[in-house]
Amino acid sequence: MKTVLIVGINGFLGSHLAKGLQNNYRVIGLAKSKNNLYRLNDCNFMIYSSRDELGMIFKENKIHAVINAATVYEKISFSRDELLYANIILPIKIYELSAQFNVIQYLNTDTFINNKNNNYMYLQDYKLSKKHVLEWLQTIESRCQLVNMKLFHIYGPNDSPKKFIPQIITKFKNSEPFVNVTFGEQTRDFIFISDVVSAYKLVLEKTLLKEKFVEYEIGTGKDTSIKEVLLKVREITDSKTVINFGALEYRQNEIMKSKANIKDLCDLGWEPKIKIEEGLKSTIETFEYE
């Protein structure tokens, strides 16, 4: 059975990938700390700490592919140094080791925010780090295929409570009197986590692709307005919370329309299966509320 190393295995994406791939691959992981593995409580993966000597992971295991799912989004909870290490330095070190130990494929997790045509100020450090790490990775001489997986707005069970959908679920389930939001006209391509996992799984199976570098956008190919999502979550949760549309201004250089181009991924044989209402219901049913 081929071995896949998931960097950031304890995160939202990494934990779902590990569980989704374990029947087809021997999954091992790398985490910042082994004290934060609550998403993997029911699993038995070999997990290394980023405090370990990274080369040891490759010496002890014949790794077929690496998935980099580790990321730091903002500086509120993390310093700039931590963001730079997690988003740039660590991925580069892992890719260099992948080249050294003849790993076949390296899947880098990118974001739709990293788009040269927008100047979105929110999460600017995060966007810059994703832009720069991809540029660095492409400069490294390696026979290891580099696949850039550009994710759109992923959501699902066990997501970070700081993200948009978990936040609004919590507010509605806690029956807060009101929530202040923008007019909600901006759209996002919301994709359920199981569809994201199936995309990664398919790309892993396509290790004979000839291109040294290839990029796929991962979304549903359809955009949904923030207003529609807010109303749908309120309906599913049967909440009486009042939504004050227009109470907040749009962020500076707000992305008003965002939709993935999934043609290349669909050409490989992939298609998204979970519609937004089904995904929201599943997320709400399994959500732990504060």
N, C-alpha and C positions, 0 to 999 in steps of 0.2 A: 504494500500500500504506500503510495507516494506521500511525502511529508510536506505540509504547508505550515509556514510560520506566519502567525498573525501578530503584527506589532500593534499594541493597543487592544489586546484581546478582552480586557475587562470593560471597555467602553460600550456604548450603545450599539454601534455598528459592529465592532469586533466580536462582541459576545454573540450576536445573532449570526454572524458569519461562522463562528466556531461551531455552533450548534447545527447550522445548516449544512456544514461541510463534513461533519464527523463520520457520517456513514460511508463517505467516498474517499476520504483522506485521513491520514494520521495528522491530527491537528496539534501543534504546539504553540505556545504564546509568549509574548513579551509584554510586561506591564511595568508601569512606573513603580508600583508597590504591590506586594502580595497581600496587603491589608485591606484592599478595596476590590474584593472579588465577589460582591453580593450578587451580581448578575449571573455568576457561574456556580452558585452554591450547589446545584444539582449535577455538576459535571466533574470530570476527573482528568482534565488536561494537564500535561506537563507545562508549567509556566515559569519562565525566568523573570528575574527583576532587571530593570534597566541599570541597576547598580552593579550587576554582574559584569564580568568581562565579556563583551559582546561576541568576540571571536569564538569563545567557548561554545556558544549555541550552534555555530556552524561546524565546529570540530566534532561535537558529540552527536550531530544529526546530519544525515544526508538530505538536505532540503531541496525539494523540487521547485517550490514557488514561495514567494514572500508576498503578503498583503500588508501594506502599510495603512492601518486604520486609526493610527494615533493622531490626535490633534488637540490643540488648545485654541479656544475660540476668542477669548477676550482677556483683558488685563485686570478685570475686577477681582477675580479670584487667584490670578496668577501674575507673576512679574513678567516684564518684557523678556528677561533672560530665560525664563521657563518656556515662554511662547516660542522664542527663537530655537531653543534646544529641541523641543518636541516637534516643531513644524519644519525645521530646516536641518539642524545638525544631526539629529538622530536618523532621519530618513537617508541622509547622505552616507552616514557611516554604515547603515544596513545595506544600502545599495552597493557600496564599495566591497563589502564582505560577500555580497551575492555574486559579484563579478569574480572575486577571488576564489570562491568555492563552487563555481560553475552551476549556480542556480539558473534554471531555465527561464523563469518569468518573475517579474516584479510588478505588482499592481499598486500604483500610487493613487491614493484617494484625494481627489481635488474637489473644488466647489464651483457652483454656477456663479458665485460672486466674483470669482477670478475671471473677469471678462474685460478685455481691453477697451470695449465700447462703453463701459460705465465708469463713473467716478463716485461710486457709493461710499460715503464717508463712514457709515456704520460698519463696525468690524474691519476698519481699514488695515490695521496691523495684521489681522488674520488673512485678509486678501493678499497683502504684500508678501506674507510668508509663503502662501501657496504658489504665488507667481514665481518667487525667487527659487524655491526648492525645485520646481519643475525645470527651470532654466539650468540649475546646477546639475541635476540628475542627467540631463541631456548632454552635458559636457564630459561625462565620465565614460571612458572607453570600456566597453563591456559587450560580451556576447549574450548577456542576459537581456531578454526582451523587456522593454519598458512600456507598460500599459497605463495610460492616464485615465482613471475613472472619474469623470466629472459629475458629481452628484448634485441633483436639484434638491428640493425641500423634502427630505426623508422624515418619516414619523412612524410611530408604532409603540408597542409595549416596552417599558423599561427605558424610555427616552429620558434625557436630562430634564429635571423639573424646571430648569431655567429657560427652556426653549418655548417657542410660541404656543404650540398645541397643548403641551402639558400645563402651561400656565393658565390658559383659558379654561381647560377642563377643571382644574383645581378651583378656579374662581366660581365657575358655574355650579360645581358639585357642593361647594361650601356656601352656596346661596348668598354670595356677596350682593349687597343692595344694587350696585351698579359697577360697570367697567367703562373707563374712558378710552376710546380708541380713535383712530383716524376715520376718514370716510370709508376706508376699506376698499377703495377702487383698485389698488394695486393687486396684481395677480401673481400667483406662484404655481409651479408645477409640483404638486404634492404627490409623493410616491411612497407607498407602504413598504415597510422594511423587508417583508418576505419577497417582494418583487426585486428589491435591491440585491438581496442574497442570491436569487436565481440568476441575476445578471452576472455577478461575480463568478458564480459556479460555472456558467456557460463559457465565460472568457478563460477561466482556468483550463477548461477542456480543450480550448483552441490553442494549444501550445505550439502547434506547427505553423502558425501564421508567420509569414516571411518578413514582415516589416520589423525593423529594429525598434521603431516607436509607433504606437497607435493610440488613439484617444477615442473614448466613447462618452457620450452624454447619457446620463441615466435619469430618466423621468418617465412620465406617462405619455408625453407628447401633447398633453392638454393642460391648459392653465385654468385655475379656479381663483376667484377673487377672495380676498381676506374677509370681506363682508359675508360672502356665501358660507365660508367655513365657520365664522362666528355664529351665524344664525343656525347652521346645521348642528353644531355642538350644543348650543342652547336647547334645540329641539330634542336631541337624543337624550340629554341629561334631564329633560323636563324641568329646566331651571326657570326661576322667575326673575333672575338678574336682569336689570335694565342695561342695554348696550347703548352708550352715548356716542353714536357715530359723529365724527367731526369735532369731538372734544379735544383731540390732539392734532398737532401739525404733522405733516409728513416729515420724515427725516431728510436731512440735507442730501440732495442728489438721489432721492428715493428711486429704486428700480420699480417702475410702474407696470412692467409686463415681463414675465419670465416664463419661458417654455422650452423644454428640451427638444433637440433634434435627435430622435431615436432611430433614424433610418439605418445607420451603420450597424447598430446593435440588433435591430430587427432582421437585418440581412443575415446575421449569424444564426437566426432561428429563435430569437428571444421575443417575448411580448409581455407587457404588464398585464396582470390578471385582476388586481384588487381595485375596485372603484372607490372613490373618496368616501362615500357614505359607509360602505362596508368596512373600510379601514378605520374610520373614526369610531364606529361602533365597537370594533375589536379592541382598539386602544382604550376606549372608555371602560369597557368591561373588565379589563385587566389592570387598570390604573390604580396605584396606591395613592390615596389623597392625604395631604398634610392638614 
